[in-house]
Amino acid sequence: MYVKICGLREPGHVTAAVEAGADAIGFVLTRSPRRITPELARELAAEVPAHVLTVAVFAGETPQEVRRAATESGVRAVQLHGAHPHEDFTALKDLGLTLVRAGAAAGADLRCGAFDEDMLIVDAPRPGSGEPWDWAAVRGLPQGRWMLAGGLGPANVAEAVAAAQPWGVDVSSGVETAPGVKDAGLIREFVAAARG
Ligand SMILES: O=C(O)c1ccccc1N[C@@H]1O[C@H](COP(=O)(O)O)[C@@H](O)[C@H]1O
C-alpha cells in the first residue's frame, strides 16, 4: 500500500512521516491553510531521503506558474488538482518530474496515464476538506497507480481501502489536530492503519 502524507509544513512532521514509512510527502503550494512557500518546501525537501517522493501540490495554476514554483522548491513530483487539460501535463513533461493528476471521481477519466501522468489521485469534491465520500462507488473503476483520498484518517483508512481497493492512499486533514496543524502521532497511526 503506497502512502502519501500531504500538507506538511514543519521539519518535525516531515521526519515523523519519513520514519513512519510514508512513500511520498506533499507540500501545498496553492491556496490552502497548508500553503507554504517554494523556499520553505525546498528546505523541507532537502531533509527527505531519496526513497521518499517529494510532491508539490497545485490547483488551478498555469503550467508556467507550476513550472516556476516546482523548480524553486526542488521537489521530485508535481500534483495538479482539478480540471487541468491534458496539455497542462504535456507542457510539464520536460521537467522530468513525476506527474500526479488529482480530482473528484465524478466525470473524470479514471485511467492512470490517460493524461500522460504517472499517478492518479481520486479525491473528494473539495480537496483538503477532510470530508469523507462514498469510496466504495469507485471500486474497480480506476486503473493503474491510483491513490484514494478525501476524508481519510487513522480510524477509517482500513475501511476505505477495503471499500475502494486502491493502489495507495493520500491524507491531509485526517492527520491534523486543526487545519494545517499536523500531529506526529496521527501520522504514525495513519501509516500503520493503511498497511494494517
Ligand atoms: O491539502 C490541501 O489543503 C489541498 C489543497 C488544495 C488541493 C489539494 C490539497 N490536498 C489534497 O487533498 C487531499 C486530502 O484531502 P483530506 O484533507 O485528507 O480530505 C489529498 O489528495 C491532498 O493531496
The ligand as an SDF file (V2000), in Angstrom:
LIG
                    3D

 23 24  0  0  0  0  0  0  0  0999 V2000
   -4.3460   19.6720    1.4550 O   0  0  0  0  0  0  0  0  0  0  0  0
   -4.7730   20.7180    0.9490 C   0  0  0  0  0  0  0  0  0  0  0  0
   -5.0000   21.7380    1.6150 O   0  0  0  0  0  0  0  0  0  0  0  0
   -5.0440   20.7840   -0.5290 C   0  0  0  0  0  0  0  0  0  0  0  0
   -5.3790   21.9870   -1.0910 C   0  0  0  0  0  0  0  0  0  0  0  0
   -5.6260   22.0870   -2.4510 C   0  0  0  0  0  0  0  0  0  0  0  0
   -5.5050   20.9810   -3.2530 C   0  0  0  0  0  0  0  0  0  0  0  0
   -5.1680   19.7610   -2.6890 C   0  0  0  0  0  0  0  0  0  0  0  0
   -4.9360   19.6440   -1.3370 C   0  0  0  0  0  0  0  0  0  0  0  0
   -4.5830   18.4250   -0.7520 N   0  0  0  0  0  0  0  0  0  0  0  0
   -5.0190   17.1840   -1.2820 C   0  0  0  0  0  0  0  0  0  0  0  0
   -6.3500   16.9290   -0.8100 O   0  0  0  0  0  0  0  0  0  0  0  0
   -6.4540   15.5520   -0.4750 C   0  0  0  0  0  0  0  0  0  0  0  0
   -6.5320   15.3560    1.0210 C   0  0  0  0  0  0  0  0  0  0  0  0
   -7.7430   15.7180    1.4860 O   0  0  0  0  0  0  0  0  0  0  0  0
   -8.1670   15.4740    3.0120 P   0  0  0  0  0  0  0  0  0  0  0  0
   -7.8650   16.7390    3.7160 O   0  0  0  0  0  0  0  0  0  0  0  0
   -7.3320   14.3160    3.5440 O   0  0  0  0  0  0  0  0  0  0  0  0
   -9.5970   15.1560    2.9220 O   0  0  0  0  0  0  0  0  0  0  0  0
   -5.1750   14.9000   -0.9530 C   0  0  0  0  0  0  0  0  0  0  0  0
   -5.2910   14.4990   -2.3000 O   0  0  0  0  0  0  0  0  0  0  0  0
   -4.1870   16.0110   -0.8070 C   0  0  0  0  0  0  0  0  0  0  0  0
   -3.0680   15.7690   -1.6230 O   0  0  0  0  0  0  0  0  0  0  0  0
  1  2  2  0
  2  3  1  0
  2  4  1  0
  4  5  1  0
  4  9  2  0
  5  6  2  0
  6  7  1  0
  7  8  2  0
  8  9  1  0
  9 10  1  0
 10 11  1  0
 11 12  1  0
 11 22  1  0
 12 13  1  0
 13 14  1  0
 13 20  1  0
 14 15  1  0
 15 16  1  0
 16 17  2  0
 16 18  1  0
 16 19  1  0
 20 21  1  0
 20 22  1  0
 22 23  1  0
M  END
$$$$
